Each structure stands twice: as C-alpha cells, then as structure tokens.
Amino acid sequence: MSADKQTSWSYTEGLPTEDEVLLRARERSYELGVATVSPGVAAALTVLAAGSKAHTVVEIGSGAGVSGVCLLRGLPANAVLTTIDSDVDHLRAAREAYAEAGIPSNRTRTISGRAADVLPRLTDAAYDLVFVDADKPSYPLYVERAVRLLKSGGMLIINDALDKDRVSDPAIREETTNTLRQVGKSVRENEDLISTVLPTGDGLLLAVKR
C-alpha cells in the first residue's frame, strides 16, 4: 500500500466517532479476547443496514455486540437480529451491549451453538441480510448457508475478506488466505449473486442475491 493510500485508509478508519455504548462493548471484547469489527466497518454496517431496509438479519459471530449494535442502529425499528455464537460469554456481552444501547429485547435473538449446526435449522429464503464474521476456516460453509437463507434482493456481508491484504498476493498460500481467496472467487462466480469488495477495515465482501 502506498503512503497516500495508507493515509487515506487510516483517515477513513479514524473518521467515525463512537459513543460510550460501543466503546464499552469494545472494552468487553478486549477483555474476552474476541476480535471485533473496526470502527470503519462498524460505521459501514450501520449504513448498509439502513440502505438495505432489512427486517430479518442473521449475524454469524457476535463479536461481543459491537457489530450487532451497529447493524441494529441502521435497521428499521421493527427489525429483528438473530446472532449466533458458540461462546456463551460472547453472547452475554452482546446482550449487555444491546441493553445499554436501549434496544428492546424482542428485537434480538441470541442463539448459543456452532453456526454449522444452527444455520440448517433456520428457514430458507427468510432473511434480508446475513453478516459473516466468525472462524475463517468455516467461511465456505457459512457463505453457502447464507445464500440459502437470503431472500431475493437480500444482502450478504463478509468481514475480513482481504485477510490483512494477503488475499491479493498470489505468492501467499497460507491456509486461511487460501480459504478467503476461494470464498471471494466462489461469490464472484455465483450467478445468483451480484458482488463487490470494499477495502474498509480488513475488507468487506458484499453480495446481493438476485
């Protein structure tokens, strides 16, 4: 990355101003040792959620509530977020963040369990938006299930799609990088999806189901 591009990236990541709710959620995520979305990605999630006008949302990986709060802040007042995480402490932290943000409990559904086990139990073509931000080795499975869950016109958002700028370098053949590279390829080649990649954070892969 050139110095100018690095400066622009740092500028956009530093541009969002986060309130005490998000700052406390970030503190809890740090204490739990769970990675969460960057400020730039957090702001993008709110904008994308608002633009999508989604009412039914699935989040794979709660991230201690930062991303969930940002999605909910962009969604209509009657929208419901279903968040899935295998770690009960992460879900507890997420629920705390939702409560501090003043989000009614009937707008969130937290499900404890492995996403690979939970996703097949969710209804096909019933969701307007799916956000994937969990264990990278399982991304191919999550993306396949997400496409099944999405309605026509629904949006898929995949976090960390550029793997710290390694995906674009063909010389890097690490397993995680290869997995994310393959995910990007499969989404681009899927005729049921219209997709693009934003360099925000560590890369957001966006797709809309035809």
Buried (B, 14 or more C-beta within 10 A) or exposed (E): EEEEEEEEBEEBBEEBEBEEBBEBBBEBBEEBEBBBBBBBBBBBBBEBBBEBEBBBBBBBBBBBBBBBBBBBBBBEEEBBBBBBBBBEBBBBBBBBBBBBBEBEEEBBEBBBBEBBEBBEEBEEEEBBBBBBBBBBEBBBEBBEBBBBBBBEEBBBBBBBBBBEEBBEEEEBEEEBBBBBBBBBEBBBEBEEBBBEBBBBBBBBBBBBBE
